[in-house]
Amino acid sequence: MKKIYLIFLTIVVFGMISSCTDYLESDQYFKDRMTLDKVFTSEEYSEEWLAHTYSFLTRFNAEVTSKGYTPHNFADDMYYGDRDAAIDINLGGELSYSRFKLGEYNENEKQDGWGDSYKGIRNASVFIQNIDQNEIFSAEKRADYKAQARFVRAYYYWLLLRKYGPIPILPDEGIDYTKDYDEIAIPRSSYEECAEYISSEMQLAAKDLPLFRDEQAVARPTRGAALAARAKVLLFAASPLANGNNDEFAQELVDDEGRKLLSTDYNEEKWARAAAAARDVMEMSIYELYVANFRTSGNASFPATVAPPYHSEFSDKNWPEGWANIDPFESYRAVFNGTLSASENPELIFTRGQNQTESVQDMVAHQLPRIAAGWNTHGMTQKQADAYYMNDGVDAPGKDKEIGRGDGSERTSGYVTREDMDAGRYKPLTEGVSLQYANREPRFYASVAYNGDIWHMTNESEERNREQKVFYYRGGGNGYTNTMFWLRTGIGIKKFVHPRDTYQNGDIGKIIPKAEPAIRYADILLMYAEALNELDGSYTIPSWDGAQSYTIGRDVNEIRKGVLPVRLRSGVPDYTSDIYGNKEELRKALKRERQIELMGEGKRYYDLRRWKDAPVEEALPIYGCNVLMNEAQRDLFHTPVPVWTFPTTFSKKMWFWPIQHSELKRNSRLTQNPGWTYND
């Protein structure tokens, strides 16, 4: 009888073994020699095997988290400034934002995601091949468990494809590890082959995954999670990096036999398939954008609704036709800051929950100012702050002036006065705040910690430490210092921060738990609009299960189904007919919408690459406030300057992450990404 040596994590069970908190918090090992038959005829061992298969989704495979395991949650929108000391990377030094942006990491940094993913893939394959022999479970439960394993296996491949580019697809039946390395060496599949495999696997998983999970299993995939992940994969495969790419990088990215791994022939139908896949999720009628009710009164932490300027089409209509009865600010803020649990959030499609080694709470600890005992080191670039619209949907004056994209206008001068406050002008700004931050869209105030913003910190033990106005002027306690604890741009981040959050005494428990938003419905809506916009022809595409067919083309009414809910929930008017009527202009608008709506959710880094915008966007100088200025020099403080600690560039090696030298030695058919070394 075939034996397998097992070393896997025992689950600390509280109630259901499938609990979302159990499968990633295992901390006990057991070692045993047993047959596969013994494992998969046991209820306990089978569930532990599946749970261990999930365990590799954390650490280097996390998506929305601090930078300790993955820096990819930071691009040209937000940065980290607490790892920029001169350190010897060969002695275990951390990857600073500057080194990250300059591509100065090496082939052996941040690499555990590769090995972890393939461990998860192997575990999932063994589970899929063997779980049917477990007669303790019902047929329905076996089908669900197998579908979960299939989803997880495909998701690991997706994470690998997104980060490393085309990767080897292992045989579903596994590999005989008793053979020599050369006998089991596997070449890289093409990007298209990888995407097709992941898509088909997600399709198979969707058939047996349930529509809903209870609260105890909220981090387990549903049918919607499989279909949404499938849509993301197909969108990436349709995008310029992998569809019709003939540039120098694409010519050099080949397998061991010289076969190009990125599609050089453009195929418009890939966009139609991506649109149909996003529509599959929309047609489920399960997910919707979260909205909070209009609030006529409130307090400092949860203020009365600031209504957007009057708009004849949207101000008098209730959601979802307008914003008359909703609070756009709180609607957006509450999605991320822990107000809603994962099970309460109607737009959360897939999440790891709070099951991460470095969680969203850790990220918030680095966003909080020093007055809240936070690290005060995760900040926002001027480019990102400029991306947010004014509250009537137009550009902010002086937008992108410093990077050569301005419209000739100047940034707004002046500051909020006591008279302004008494008259109710410029809410939510308070006295002394720059008018550059006045009259912006609600997502700005839910995401940007501007100079003079209020940090509520109601979990502080002493009342005197709550509701604090924080300025980032030099010498002010939260501004520039000779330590690491200051914002390099003088602009902070409020997204993911709950009014109660504080890091008093280094207590992470004083930061409200937040579910990681790996895939949410707003992303699917914007993906749908983007894919439709790229079409010139019309295509008939079957739904994921073949139950119906969609006619997919560049239909403005269909595009608006993806755009309008996101804009209205945010209290921002719809695009004009001129923008909808022009493919290039709408493409620009949709890219900006993703930049705003999905900021800080791990999407921007990869979006810039799939669009092939990274060589320009990543190389632009990073601007921010002049943080060397004190409060007496506040006009100079609010005049953007290049951030001297953040040099930028982009080279061809930065399209994909390098493959580790040890993996190249282990698999003789594996080729390195262009620009990186083999260490022969």
MOPEHU-V35346 format. One line per field, one symbol per residue. ss: DSSP state (a for helix, b for strand, c for the rest). psi: psi as a letter, one per 30 degrees, with the letter a starting at -180 (. if undefined). burial: # if it has 24 or more other C-alpha atoms within 12 Angstrom, else .. Layout:
ss=???
psi=???
burial=???
This chain:
ss=ccbbbbbbbbcccccccccccccccccbbbbbbbbaaaaaccaaaaaaaaaaaaaaacaaaccccccccccccccccbbbccccccccaaacccccaaaaaacccccccccaaaaaaaaaaaaaaaaaaaaaacccccaaaaaaaaaaaaaaaaaaaaaaaaaaccccccccccccccccaaaaccccccaaaaaaaaaaaaaaaaaaccccccaaacccccaaaaaaaaaaaaaaaaccccbccccaaaaacbcccccbccbcccccaaaaaaaaaaaaaaacccccccccbccccccccccccccccccccccccccccccccbcaaaaaaaaacccccaaacccbbbcccccccccaaaaaaaaccaaacccccbbbcaaaaaaccbccccccccccaaacccccccccccbccaaaaacccccccccccbaaaccbcaaaaaabbcccbbbcccccccaaaccbbbcccccccccccccccccccccbbccccccccccaaacaaaccccccccbbaaaaaaaaaaaaacccccbbbbccccccbbbbcccaaaaaaaaaaaaaacccccccaaaaccaaaaaaaaaaaaaaaccccccaaaaaaacccaaaacccccbbccccccaaaaaaacccbbcccccccccaaaccccccaaaaaacccccccccccccc
psi=kklkkkjlkkkjkjbkfgkffefggkgkkkklklleeeeggkeeeeeeeeeeeffgfacfglejllgeekgfgkcgellkgghgljljffgglljleeeeffgglafgkhffeeeeefeeeeeeeeeefffffjfelleeeeeeeeeeeeeeeeeeeeeeeeefaklkjlkefakjfflleffgkklklleeeeeeeeeeeeeeeeegklelklefhfgkkleeeeeeeeeeeeeeffleegjhjgleeeefjlafggkkfkkfkkjffeeeeeeeeeeeeeffheklkkkkkkjflaaeeillkjkllkkffffgklkgfagegljeeeeeefffgfekleffjfgjeklgbgilejleeeeeefeklefgglfhfjakleeeefekllfgglkkkgkgefggglgfllkklllkleeeeffglgkgklkfkkffgkhllefefffkiljglkkehffkfkefflikkjkgkkggefaklgafilkffgkakfkfkkffklhkggjffgkkkkkkiekleeeeeeeeeeeeffkeakkjklleggflkkjklijeeeeffeeeeeeefggkllllfeeefjeeeeeeeeeeeeeeegkgggeeeeeeeefgfefeeffkkklaliffkaefhfeeegjklkjffilllklffgelklkkeeeeeejffkllkkfllfh.
burial=.......######...##########.........######.#.########################################.........#########################################.......#############################..............#############################...#############################...##.#####...#####...################...########.....###..#####....##...####################################################################################........#...##.........###################################....##########.######..#####################...#.##########################...#.#.##.....#.#####.##################....#..#..##.###########################.###############..##.#######.######.##########.##..##########....
